[in-house]
Every structure is written in structure tokens, then in C-alpha cells.
Amino acid sequence: MRDTTISQKFARCRDGAGVRAPAGKTPPTFHEIRSLAARLYTEQGINAQALLGHKSADMTSIYRDVRGSEWIEVQTG
């Protein structure tokens, strides 16, 4: 099987490495890992746009969007 995109190659390598998702979830995609990296580097003050090689800040902002998956702080007792 010949991979035609980096996403396909990533998925094949991820699966070959035995990375599995919890029940009912899907394993991380190349772009999800890239998005996480953009958010983590931004938090450290690193220019994620330059690191990801985007020409526009708008594209980088798409990668930094958490898409509703951010942590929720829960108050205890």
C-alpha cells in the first residue's frame, strides 16, 4: 500500500506502533498532534506560525483552536 499523504503515513505508523484509543474514541490524527503542538508551543511563547510554516495567522489560529476539548476545572467539596 502506497501512502499519498503525510496523514496516511502517520496513521499507518501510529497503528504499526500499537497506539490505541480508549473504547469509543478514535486514535489521534496527524493534524490533532500538530494542533496540540501549536497550542503547547504558543503557551511557551514560541511563534507557532513560524514553527508550523503557515503564511497566515488565520491558519495558525485554526490549529490553536481546542475545538471544545479543553479541560474543565471542577470544584471539590
C-alpha angles and dihedrals in degrees: 000000000000118000113223099185136038088241091059092047091048092051092049092049092044091051092044090053090055097245106162132184124229116267112290093017133097123237117257117276127221090256093049090055090046090050091051090050091051091053094046094048091047090053088055092052094253118142100251092184092061092041093052092043096236119160093206132049088220092067091049091050089057089057092047092052110108091206094219095307098111121127118268117219111225121202114226130211 
